[in-house]
Amino acid sequence: MTNLPSRPQLYENRDALETDDLRGYAEQLGLDVDYFTQELEQGTFTDRVQEDILSGARSGVNGTPTFFINGERYDQQWDADILRTALEDAMSE
């Protein structure tokens, strides 16, 4: 099983997620590209991805990033200062 680290390539290149693109990202990360491609073509993680999508949808997630604070979806601005204030306010409750 390949453990693909969370990397900004996937978010920064949302319009470039074809097989060749993914192979390129795997190579950039120093992964075994042949093994990565084999797992991709076999759909090794398809069920897991679908479970994550459904779980997110049930939780009200319709994009990234989505933040939850104390189990509640946070729909306000999420720049660092505003989000920090919301977290601090939640911790003081």
Secondary structure, 3 states (H helix, E strand, C coil): CCCCCCCHHHHHCCCCCCHHHHHHHHHHCCCCHHHHHHHHHHCCCHHHHHHHHHHHHHCCCCCCCCEEECCEEECCCCCHHHHHHHHHHHHHC
